Amino acid sequence: ITKDDVFLKEIPDIGFPDIGGLEDVKEEIRKAIIYPFTHKELYQMYGQKAGEGILLYGPPGCGKTMMAKAAAKECGAEFISVKTSTIVSKWVGASEKNIKQIFDIARQGKRSIIFFDEIDSIATRRSESEDYAKRVVNELLAQMDGVDTASDDLLVLAATNEPWAIDPALRRPGRFSKLVFVPEPDLEARKAILHIHLKKRPIDDDLDISYLSEITDSYSGADLAAICKEAADIPLGEALRGGNPRKIKMQDFETVLQKRKPSIVSWYI
Ligand code: ATP
């Protein structure tokens, strides 16, 4: 396993306009992350300590990772995403060092956002590796406690589908003290998400996106993205078999929806 499997540093390529719905979440992110970066002097002038970690939580596939990435893009930061589960499972022994290394790399860059996906995978682990999972968490906490946003230009975000399972130590002030709920898409959001994923595809006049958003209650953003892809696959397949390329029709969506059921069913129970 290489470092690339554990974390990835990139210039983010998606921004708020690429995320359908979630307007309240975007506004919360602006206040918590973007303004402290873009209006640093004001925050300092009023003695507001910005830069506490943010924990994004909510059902799977609804845009937590996208939101973290877009936050980085919106404030001109580099995005360092950490596959948290890989740290625990693969880098036995060296894991704490790697947490430190990730923070060191982030500090060297100009402005960075570090994003820990599936943070619950280290913060709740109860197994034979519990001790070293604890060491990883302790190192993470030590690094977060040491972040001084005035000089570091560094923010830490994390995501989880299981906020109730998070070690309370992670939630203390200065750490992941701010929780932001990323909900499943409502009707308007589903419409916006479908528009985004159909923007670059040829669609027939008979395709009624409003109606599609109505019949996709409980479908996540990831489900909707998949539905658009699968619907496009139908005329693509036909064209590959020699047919005339045609636009994507309502019928294609109906075919796809018969097979693909909503994935957000049990999350709230
Ligand atoms: P998980 O909890 O499973 O990690 P997540 O909440 O981090 O999921 P993302 O990785 O952000 O979800 O979303 C997965 C994919 O679903 C995205 O790459 C995108 O194609 C699509 N998607 C999800 N939400 C939205 C949205 N609000 N607007 C547009 N696309 C979306």
Boltz pocket constraint, residues with backbone or C-beta under 6 A from the ligand:
constraints:
  - pocket:
      binder: B
      contacts: [[A, 18], [A, 19], [A, 20], [A, 21], [A, 22], [A, 58], [A, 59], [A, 60], [A, 61], [A, 62], [A, 63], [A, 64], [A, 65], [A, 66], [A, 67], [A, 117], [A, 159], [A, 160], [A, 161], [A, 193], [A, 196], [A, 220], [A, 221], [A, 222], [A, 223], [A, 225]]
      max_distance: 6.0
